[in-house]
């Protein structure tokens, strides 16, 4: 548990798109969500060392900054997701997900693109 606590205190602030939610009495676990906040997987962290947790996040594609205040490069804004629903918009308009959503809604074919949702 000390390894997990060290990870929470020292490493989480360095990761992009990684949020800590403290639930008293719950065992620590990593819950992976998609862009629609649907749960994809749960990984127990209790028996892992700090370095194992960092390695797992690296393998999953999370971006780790050198310092908490560092900027996240644009290509990592949606990390660790490999299939961002905004990837087509990002190809021609660098933006946040909010702006990409606005951009998508103004496209003439936006509705036909999203009929399978």
N, C-alpha and C positions, 0 to 999 in steps of 0.2 A: 504493500500500500504506500510505503514511502516513495517508491519509484514512481508510482502513478501521481502522487501528490507533487513531486518535483516536476514531472511533465506538465501537470496542470498549471503550476505557478510560473515555471520558467519557459516552457515551450509553446503553450497554446497562444500566447500573445504574438508569436512570430508567424503563425499559420494563417493563410488567407482562406476564407470560407469554412473556418472551423470555429464552432461556438460551444462554449461550456455551459451546461445547464446543471446546476447542483440540485440533486434530489436526495434529501436526508435519508440515510439508511439504505439507499440503493447501491448495488455493486457498480463500479465504474465500467461503462461500456461505450464503445464507439457506435453511433447509430448513423448509418449512411442514408441520406435522403436524395431524391431526385429534384429537379427544378420545380416540381409541383408539390414538394414537401411530402411525397409518398415514401414510406420506408422501404429501402432496398435490402438492408442487411443490418445485423447487430453483431458486434465483435466484443467479447469480454476482454477487459484490460487488466483485471485483478492480478493475474499471474505473470504479466509481462513486465519486463524491465523498461526503464525510460528509453534506452537505445532501441529496444525492440519496437516500442510504440512509434518512435520517430521513423524507423525503417519501414514499418507498415504504412505509415502515412505517405512516405516517399514513393513506395510501390503503388499506392492508390492514386498518386498523381497530385497530392496536395502541394501547394507552393509554400515554401518556408522562406521568410525574409531573414536577413542578417540581423536587423534591428526592428523592433515593433513599428517605428515611425517610417520605415522605408516604403517607397511606392511599390505597387505590384505591377509588373510589366503587363501591357495590354493583353498579350496572348494567354495570360494566366487568370484573367478576370473571372472566367467561369470554371476554373479548376476546382475540383478534380474532374468535373463532368467531361466526358469524352464526346457527348452528343448534345451540346447546348441547343435548345430550341431557337436561339437567336443567332446561330452561327452564320446563316446566310446574310443577315443584316450586317454582322460584324465584318464581313468580307469587304464591304464598301463604305461603311460608316462607323468609325470607332465611337463607341458610346457605352453608357451604362445599360443595364437590363431595362431600366425604366424608359430610357430614350429609345432603345431598340424596340420595345413594345409599342411605343407611339409610332415609330417609323413603320412597323409591320402593319399597324391598323390603317395607315394611310396608303398602303400599297394597293393597286387595283386588284391584284390576285390574292389578297390576304385571306379572304374567306375560303377560296378554293384550296389554299394550302392547308387550312386547319379543319377541313370537314371531317377528318378521321378522329378528331379528339373526342 
